[in-house]
Amino acid sequence: MVENEQLYNEIREAVNAIPMKIGFEGIGGISEYVTKSVLVGYAVVQYTVTEKGLDNREITKTFVKSNPVYQDGSGSDIYGVETRIRNEETVIGVVPATRPTYGIFGLMPLDDLSLEQVASLSFSHFGKDKFLGFEYEGVEHPNWISMLREKWIEIVYEHEKDREMWGEIQE
């Protein structure tokens, strides 16, 4: 729910003025606001969870999930593939992706980005990339730029509300 419609609209206008583009990951890492990473497959991963039941006995459950595997273009000396496997997980197989398939990631602002910084385009530090979704050939997908802009608006709006609440903005 938007409490301050005027502030929200100012932020929306400033974020919409940022010249965001979609591109592929460059050799030096992320190259655009929205980055497509080539999905080469899925690692099928097994892991176990041990819980205590209502009767205080330990119950062990085994799960299987799939982790996306991306072509690594991060600029490392060794080009290959990348996925995240936790210590308690075991890869039990790999399934190739249909071609072409992409993982879509958005460059997120830091939580303390202000309206003034957005409006003047005077920011250069970013937070972690956010996974936005997958893009498959022949399948309709969201407008990634619009989706990313909405996430930026939410972050900046929450920061500005906090600043107002703590009296950091003098009117």
N, C-alpha and C positions, 0 to 999 in steps of 0.2 A: 504494500500500500504506500502510495506517495503522499507524504505529509505536506511537502512544500512544492507545489506544482510549478511555480516560477523558477525555483532553483533547478528542479528536474529538467525543465525545458531548456534552460541555459546550458546545462551539462550536455544534454542531447545534442544541441546545436554545435557545441564545441567539439564533441567526439565525432560527430558527422563530418566536421571539417578536416579531420585527420585523413591524409591521403593513404588509405590502407590498400594493399595489394595482396594477391595470392601468388605464391611462387613455390619453387622446390627448394629443399635445403641445399645451401651452397657448401663449397669445400670448407669455408671458414665457419660453418654452423648455420644457424637460422638466418635467412636472408630477407624475409618479408614478414608482415604482420600475421598472415595466415600461410602456413607452410604445409605442403603436401609431402608426406614421406611414403615411399614405395613399400607396400606390404607384400612380403614374399611368402608368408605362411603363418601358421599358428603352431606354437609349441604346446603339445598336450601335456599337462602337468598334473601330477598326483601329490596330494598332501593329506596329512592326518591332523585331526583335532581331538584332544582329550578333554572331556568335561566331567563334572560331577553331576550325577543324577539326583533326583529328589530323595532317593534313599541313601545318598552319600557314596554310592559306588561310582567308580570311574567308568566312563563310556568312551570308547574310541570310535571315531567316525572317519571314514576315508572318503575324500572328495577328488573329483577330476575337473579341471577347468582348462581353458585354452588361453594362452597369452599371445598377443600379436607379435610377429617377428618382422622387423623393418630393415630395409637396406640402410646401412650406416654410411652417411655422407658427412659426418661431423668434422671432417678434416683430420682424423687420426691417421697415423702412418699406415695403419692396416685397415683397408676397406673390407667390410664384411657385413655381417648382420648383427642386429641388436635386439634383445628382449630383456625383460626383468624377471629373474628367477630368485626367489627367496631361499634362505638356507634350509628351511624345512620342506622345500618342494623338490620333486624329482621329475625330470623330463622323461616321459614314457613313449613319446612319439612326436612326429612333426607332420603336419598336413599342409600341403602347398595351397597358396591363395589363388583364387581365380584372377585372371589378368585382364586389364590392369585394375588394381585395387590400391587405394591410398588411405593412410591414416592422416587425418586433418588436425593440425594443432594451431592454436591461437596464442600470439604473444600477449601476455597479460601485464598490466601495469602493476607497479608496487602499490600496496594498500594505502600509502600516504600521498598518492597523486592528487593534487588540488585542481580545482576548476581553473585557477589562474594559469597553472602550468599547462593544462590541456589547451586552453584558449590561445596561449602564446606559443604553443608547440615547443616549450622549453623543458623537455624531459628526455633523458637518454638511457635511464636505467629501467630494467623490466624485471618482473617476477618470473616465476616458472611458466613454461608453456602449459596451456590447458588443452587436453584432448577434447576436440569438438565432435568427432564422429568419423565414420568411414565413408569413402566415396567409391562406389562400384560402377563400372561401365554399364550404361543402359538403365541405371536406376536413378530416379529423381532424388536429389539431395537438397538440404537446406541451403540458403544463401549464407555462406560461411562468414562473409564480411559483416552482414547484418547481425548474425549471431554473436560474433566477437564484439561488435559495437555495443550490443545490449549488455554484455558482461562488463565492458568498460564503464558504461553509464552507471550500472549498479555499484561498482567499486567506488567510483568517484563520488556518487551521490551519498553513499554510506559514510565516506570520509568527511564530506562537507557537512553532513548532519552532525557528526561527532564534533567537528570543529565549532559549529554553532552552539551545540550543547555546552561545550566547555569554554565558550566565550572567546575563542581565538579569532573570530571574524568580527571586526569592529564596523558598525554601520554608521 
